[in-house]
């Protein structure tokens, strides 16, 4: 949980609890509970399979345009220039 503190600090939050939610082909999703809200953290299993930010935005917009719901990223490791390993 210590490695999550810099990430959540960017949002003005402190982690209280972390729990595993789901696993896909190239990522795992964790629930981060803070004192005020919950966040979803998507962790990519293979760094070379991470979607480019522009492609990710294109896919999200396509889902939205077709009536789907997606969660917009609040902060990314790219925007922080911070990559968490492990």
C-alpha positions, 0 to 999 in steps of 0.5 A: 500500500505504501507505493500507492501513497504518491498516486493517491496524494496527487488526488489529495487522498490517503489509502485506507483499504485495498482489495482485488476486484478483477483480472483481464487479459492484460491487467488487474483491477484493484479497489482503493478505499480512502476516507472519502471515496473509492477508486479503481486502479488498473494495473497492467500485467505486461508493460509492453501491452499498455494502450497508448493514451490516445488509443485508450481515449478513442476506445472510451469515446467509441463506447460512450458514443454507443451508449456505454458507460466508462470511467474517465481516468483521474490520474495516470502514471504517465501524467505523474511521470511515475511508474509503479512496479510490483 
